[in-house]
Amino acid sequence: MTVGSQAKLKSVFIGRQWEAIKIQHLIGRCTDYFQANCYTGHRISRYISLWKHGIIPFMKAKGIDTYTPAIGAEFIETCHYHGSIRPQEREKIRSVQVLDDMMTLGLIRKRCYTPVFHSLDGEIGQEMEKLITRLSNLRRGKTTINDYRLYLSEFLYHLTSTGITRVKEISERHILSFISSHPTSKVNIVSALRVLFRFWEQEHILEGGFNNFFDTYKIRRPERLPSFYQPEDIAAIENSISRSSGVGKRNYAMVLLASRLGLRASDIANLRFDNIDWEKNVITLAMRKTRKIIELPLLAEVGNAIIDYLRHGRPESGLNSLFLSSRAPYASATKACVCAAISHITNQSGVRTDGKHHGPHSLRHSLAGVMLNAGTTLPVISEVLGHESTQTTMLYLKIDILSLLKCALPVPAVPDDFYLQRGGVFYE
């Protein structure tokens, strides 16, 4: 948290009236919450030590024993050294945030970071905001809208830095210079700008002139093969997981759901108890990306791994989520949690990952490769992976080496006369 944001936080707390509470009573409520939510004894002791050597002596020096968020904001200001925060002081700040959460919310939020908000200012920014509003009204996903806001804010900064402040001053030259100067995501940027300028034309904010540009502008996308692993590599990844701990049991079940059933990370993270029919041995879920409802067989290995986690690894919780975070307070697993776990396991398995992705999607690709090698038809693979059409599944034909070899044509021998024609001067 920056110095500026801390000052803003202080002004908010001072501007509101909070009922003061004895600091020791508030700390007692925090420790009770920690114990009820399965925090470790070591972590609880750490917080008590932070309060003992942080906010408590600060309040004693002021001659007060009742706490308010405004007092906490004053203490946080003392944790800065020339505009920076040392690691040990960062922990003290966190201990005050815990007190504030308990006092104002009655619970303690997990440590989180506020994402950067990309503002769209000025005349051009206001017109860009209209597109963001349109996307929100169309119920586009939050991630999609955030991506658009990011790309448009970067384009706005590029225009402003070149002296462009009005929509009508934008030309193809400005678009080209922005695209060429951007190091990554050129395809996504062009897509976002195409949507923006078409929206502006529809709303008569800008009169035409760019449709032909975007229709003819092409970005050369290098041909890529999906990252995949051979069956023996997948077996090595699965067998490398230690299942002696609750986290290991959870991660093993996650890996099997990706490698044996081809589920995406978001679908693994969002699995609920009611997605599994234990009597029929099937998993039914609506895929988060396509909203398509699929039904997959609950393979014995996958089912046993899930049962082992539920019985011997999953923390006690009333949440309906199948997988939980590994640290208290326990919350539903996230897509980032699944990706990080599988990526770490693959890296530590000893399998060579040179030039390959090593997350959940690589396991999904590997399953598609195994099914292709077994002669499974594209419609069946498309149904298993939850693709909207077999056209998407055709991407995996690139990794079906055995079938591609069958399509190879013999290269006929070239007679010597070909190289000797016209005296062979063109072939020396």
ZAMARGU-4260 file (C-alpha; in steps of 0.2 Angstrom, whole numbers, plus 5000, padded with zeros to 4 digits):
<rodrens>
0) 5000/5000/5000 | 5007/5017/4995 | 5009/5032/5006 | 4996/5041/4996 | 4983/5027/4998
5) 4987/5026/5017 | 4984/5045/5018 | 4967/5043/5009 | 4963/5028/5020 | 4967/5039/5036
10) 4955/5053/5030 | 4941/5040/5027 | 4943/5033/5044 | 4944/5050/5053 | 4929/5056/5043
15) 4918/5042/5049 | 4912/5040/5067 | 4917/5023/5074 | 4912/5016/5091 | 4928/5014/5101
20) 4933/4997/5109 | 4946/4992/5121 | 4961/4986/5111 | 4963/4970/5122 | 4944/4965/5119
25) 4947/4968/5100 | 4962/4957/5100 | 4952/4944/5110 | 4939/4944/5096 | 4952/4942/5083
30) 4961/4927/5091 | 4944/4919/5094 | 4940/4921/5075 | 4957/4914/5071 | 4954/4898/5081
35) 4937/4896/5074 | 4944/4897/5056 | 4958/4884/5059 | 4973/4896/5059 | 4988/4888/5065
40) 4995/4891/5083 | 5011/4898/5076 | 5001/4911/5065 | 4990/4916/5080 | 5006/4919/5090
45) 5014/4929/5077 | 4999/4941/5076 | 4999/4943/5095 | 5017/4947/5094 | 5014/4960/5081
50) 5001/4968/5091 | 5012/4967/5107 | 5026/4976/5098 | 5016/4987/5087 | 4999/4995/5090
55) 4999/4992/5109 | 5015/5002/5113 | 5009/5015/5100 | 4993/5018/5110 | 5001/5017/5127
60) 5013/5031/5121 | 4997/5042/5117 | 4989/5037/5134 | 4974/5028/5126 | 4968/5010/5127
65) 4952/5011/5116 | 4955/5007/5097 | 4947/5015/5082 | 4952/5013/5063 | 4958/5032/5064
70) 4971/5027/5077 | 4976/5012/5066 | 4978/5024/5051 | 4990/5035/5062 | 5000/5020/5067
75) 5002/5014/5049 | 5010/5031/5045 | 5024/5028/5057 | 5028/5012/5047 | 5035/5021/5032
80) 5053/5026/5030 | 5056/5039/5017 | 5041/5033/5006 | 5045/5014/5007 | 5039/5000/5019
85) 5051/4987/5026 | 5045/4969/5026 | 5044/4968/5045 | 5034/4984/5045 | 5022/4977/5032
90) 5017/4964/5044 | 5013/4977/5057 | 5002/4985/5044 | 4993/4969/5041 | 4990/4966/5059
95) 4981/4983/5060 | 4971/4979/5045 | 4965/4963/5054 | 4959/4974/5069 | 4950/4985/5057
100) 4942/4971/5048 | 4936/4963/5064 | 4930/4980/5071 | 4920/4986/5055 | 4915/4969/5047
105) 4915/4957/5061 | 4927/4945/5051 | 4944/4945/5044 | 4947/4946/5025 | 4961/4936/5017
110) 4976/4947/5012 | 4972/4954/4995 | 4979/4967/4983 | 4969/4980/4975 | 4970/4979/4956
115) 4975/4994/4946 | 4961/5004/4939 | 4964/5011/4922 | 4955/5027/4920 | 4949/5034/4904
120) 4951/5053/4905 | 4948/5068/4893 | 4937/5069/4878 | 4943/5053/4870 | 4942/5044/4886
125) 4924/5049/4889 | 4920/5042/4872 | 4929/5026/4876 | 4919/5024/4892 | 4904/5023/4882
130) 4910/5007/4874 | 4914/5000/4891 | 4896/5004/4896 | 4890/4995/4881 | 4900/4980/4885
135) 4893/4980/4902 | 4875/4981/4896 | 4879/4966/4885 | 4884/4957/4900 | 4902/4953/4894
140) 4913/4945/4907 | 4922/4955/4920 | 4939/4949/4913 | 4934/4954/4895 | 4929/4971/4901
145) 4945/4973/4911 | 4955/4968/4896 | 4946/4981/4885 | 4949/4995/4898 | 4968/4991/4899
150) 4970/4991/4880 | 4960/5007/4878 | 4969/5016/4892 | 4986/5011/4884 | 4980/5018/4867
155) 4973/5034/4875 | 4990/5036/4883 | 4999/5034/4866 | 4987/5047/4858 | 4989/5059/4873
160) 5008/5058/4872 | 5008/5062/4853 | 4997/5077/4856 | 4980/5070/4851 | 4966/5075/4862
165) 4950/5074/4851 | 4943/5059/4842 | 4942/5067/4825 | 4961/5070/4826 | 4964/5051/4826
170) 4971/5044/4810 | 4977/5027/4803 | 4995/5033/4807 | 4992/5034/4825 | 4984/5017/4826
175) 4999/5009/4816 | 5012/5017/4827 | 5003/5011/4843 | 5001/4993/4837 | 5019/4993/4831
180) 5026/5000/4848 | 5017/4988/4859 | 5028/4973/4863 | 5014/4960/4866 | 4996/4956/4863
185) 4995/4964/4846 | 4981/4952/4841 | 4970/4957/4856 | 4974/4975/4854 | 4969/4976/4836
190) 4953/4966/4840 | 4949/4979/4854 | 4952/4994/4843 | 4942/4986/4829 | 4927/4985/4841
195) 4930/5003/4847 | 4930/5011/4830 | 4915/5001/4824 | 4906/5006/4840 | 4911/5025/4837
200) 4904/5024/4819 | 4888/5016/4824 | 4885/5029/4837 | 4891/5043/4825 | 4905/5048/4836
205) 4917/5046/4822 | 4912/5046/4804 | 4919/5030/4795 | 4935/5029/4787 | 4942/5014/4797
210) 4932/4999/4792 | 4943/4996/4777 | 4958/4998/4787 | 4954/4985/4800 | 4947/4973/4787
215) 4963/4973/4777 | 4975/4974/4792 | 4982/4957/4796 | 4994/4952/4809 | 5006/4937/4805
220) 5003/4925/4819 | 5017/4912/4820 | 5011/4894/4818 | 5011/4885/4835 | 5009/4868/4841
225) 4999/4865/4857 | 5010/4860/4871 | 5007/4842/4876 | 5016/4827/4884 | 5018/4809/4880
230) 5008/4796/4891 | 5024/4791/4900 | 5027/4809/4905 | 5009/4811/4911 | 5012/4796/4922
235) 5028/4803/4929 | 5019/4819/4933 | 5005/4810/4942 | 5017/4799/4951 | 5028/4813/4957
240) 5015/4820/4969 | 5017/4816/4987 | 5000/4812/4994 | 5005/4812/5013 | 4998/4829/5016
245) 4981/4836/5013 | 4988/4848/5000 | 4996/4834/4991 | 4979/4824/4991 | 4971/4840/4984
250) 4984/4843/4971 | 4983/4825/4965 | 4965/4825/4963 | 4966/4841/4953 | 4980/4834/4941
255) 4969/4819/4938 | 4954/4829/4933 | 4965/4839/4921 | 4975/4824/4914 | 4961/4810/4914
260) 4946/4821/4910 | 4953/4836/4902 | 4945/4849/4913 | 4951/4867/4912 | 4958/4875/4928
265) 4942/4886/4930 | 4931/4871/4929 | 4942/4862/4942 | 4941/4876/4954 | 4923/4878/4952
270) 4918/4860/4955 | 4904/4858/4968 | 4898/4843/4978 | 4882/4843/4968 | 4892/4841/4952
275) 4896/4823/4956 | 4883/4809/4955 | 4892/4795/4965 | 4878/4782/4962 | 4880/4785/4943
280) 4898/4788/4943 | 4897/4804/4932 | 4902/4822/4934 | 4890/4835/4927 | 4895/4853/4925
285) 4892/4869/4915 | 4909/4874/4908 | 4914/4891/4914 | 4921/4896/4897 | 4908/4890/4885
290) 4893/4888/4897 | 4891/4871/4888 | 4884/4857/4900 | 4894/4841/4899 | 4893/4825/4907
295) 4909/4815/4910 | 4912/4798/4918 | 4919/4798/4935 | 4934/4786/4932 | 4939/4775/4947
300) 4956/4783/4949 | 4949/4801/4949 | 4935/4796/4961 | 4946/4788/4973 | 4958/4803/4973
305) 4943/4814/4977 | 4937/4803/4991 | 4954/4802/4998 | 4955/4821/4999 | 4938/4823/5006
310) 4941/4811/5020 | 4959/4814/5024 | 4964/4831/5017 | 4950/4843/5015 | 4949/4855/5030
315) 4932/4856/5039 | 4921/4869/5030 | 4903/4872/5026 | 4907/4878/5009 | 4900/4868/4994
320) 4916/4870/4984 | 4925/4853/4982 | 4943/4860/4983 | 4948/4873/4996 | 4963/4884/4998
325) 4978/4877/5008 | 4978/4890/5022 | 4966/4897/5034 | 4954/4906/5033 | 4949/4892/5020
330) 4940/4898/5005 | 4936/4890/4988 | 4950/4886/4977 | 4953/4898/4962 | 4959/4896/4944
335) 4975/4904/4949 | 4977/4891/4963 | 4974/4876/4951 | 4986/4883/4938 | 5000/4887/4951
340) 4998/4869/4959 | 4999/4860/4942 | 5013/4871/4935 | 5024/4868/4951 | 5020/4849/4951
345) 5025/4848/4932 | 5041/4858/4935 | 5046/4847/4950 | 5042/4830/4942 | 5058/4829/4932
350) 5049/4829/4915 | 5057/4840/4902 | 5047/4856/4899 | 5059/4865/4887 | 5049/4876/4876
355) 5032/4869/4882 | 5018/4876/4893 | 5017/4866/4909 | 5000/4871/4916 | 4982/4862/4916
360) 4980/4866/4898 | 4995/4856/4893 | 4987/4841/4902 | 4971/4844/4892 | 4980/4844/4876
365) 4989/4828/4881 | 4973/4820/4884 | 4967/4825/4866 | 4983/4818/4859 | 4980/4801/4867
370) 4962/4800/4861 | 4968/4804/4843 | 4981/4791/4844 | 4968/4779/4850 | 4957/4782/4834
375) 4944/4792/4843 | 4934/4803/4831 | 4934/4822/4832 | 4915/4823/4837 | 4918/4812/4852
380) 4934/4822/4857 | 4924/4838/4855 | 4911/4832/4867 | 4923/4826/4880 | 4933/4843/4880
385) 4917/4853/4879 | 4921/4862/4863 | 4907/4872/4855 | 4911/4864/4838 | 4923/4851/4830
390) 4931/4866/4821 | 4940/4870/4838 | 4945/4852/4841 | 4954/4852/4824 | 4968/4862/4832
395) 4973/4845/4840 | 4976/4837/4823 | 4993/4846/4823 | 4999/4834/4837 | 4992/4818/4829
400) 5009/4813/4822 | 5004/4795/4818 | 4990/4801/4807 | 5000/4814/4799 | 5013/4802/4794
405) 4999/4792/4785 | 4996/4807/4775 | 5014/4810/4769 | 5017/4807/4751 | 5033/4800/4744
410) 5045/4812/4736 | 5049/4806/4718 | 5067/4805/4713 | 5073/4820/4703 | 5082/4815/4687
415) 5100/4821/4684 | 5094/4830/4668 | 5084/4842/4678 | 5100/4849/4686 | 5110/4848/4670
420) 5098/4858/4660 | 5105/4874/4652 | 5122/4868/4656 | 5118/4868/4675 | 5122/4886/4677
425) 5107/4889/4689 | 5111/4875/4700 | 5130/4878/4704
</rodrens>
